[in-house]
Amino acid sequence: MNINNLEKCFYEASKLNKKYVGVKIKMQGFPKPEIIINENANLDEKFTYYKKAYNEDLMLKTFNGIKIIGFTYGDTFADIEKDLIK
């Protein structure tokens, strides 16, 4: 899993007009990852942010205790939950 895979996820979600992209983030010091849900209208700007803020391996550039560990797209929060919360 790398930044190119994340870009593909955002691209496919936009192309298929999916409502949401969910991103699962592991943070040092927290017992469970957090899920961020991005709406379709924000996808281009949000991916631009991720590309600037995260390195090739999806680690936050400014703090290596934060890493993207999963992502998916869907039309409902339940779709996102099904793929990212196990």
N, C-alpha and C positions, 0 to 999 in steps of 0.2 A: 504494500500500500504506500503510495507516494503522491506528491502534488499533482502529477499527471492524471492519476486515477480520480482524484478529487475534481479536477477540471472536467474530466469526462462525465462525471456524475452531474455536475452543474449544467454542462452542455446538453446532456440527454434530457434532463428535467425541463430545461427551457424549450428544447426542440419538441418534446412530447406535451408541452404545456401543463406539466404537473404543478400542483398548487404549492408544494413545499419541498425543500431539501433539509434533511436533518443531519446534523453533525454531532458526533459523540466525542467528547473531550475528557481526557484523563488529566487530573490535576494533583500534583504532589500535595500531600497533607489532607486530602479528602478521601473518605472511604469508598465513594461511588463516583463514577463519571457523571458529567452533566450532558444533557441533550439540548442543543440549540436548534430551533426550527426557524428557517428562513423562508419568507414568502416569495412567490414567483416574481413579483414586481421588483424585488431587491436582489435577484440572483446575480446579475452582472456586477453590480457594485460590491456585493458581498464576496464574490469570488476574487475580485481585484484586491479586496482587503486581505483575504486568506493568503493570496499569492505574495503580498508584500510582507505579511506578518509571520508566516511560517516557512520553514526551509523545505528542501526537497523531501525529507523524511517526515514531514508534518509536525515537526517540533517547533514551538514558538521560538522565534529568533532571539527575543530578549530575555527568555527564561526557560531553561531546559526542563522545568518541572511541569510544563503544560504541553500536551501532545494530542493531536487528532488521532483517534483510534478506530473510527468508523464513520460511515456516511451512507445515505440512501436518499431516495426521493419517493414521493407519493402524493395522493390526493387528500388524505386524511391524516390526522395525528395518529390514528390507530395503525395506518400503514407504516409510519415512521417507527412507532413503538414496536411493532412486530419485528422489524429488521434490526433495531438497535438496542433493545432492552431484552436481555436474555436471562 
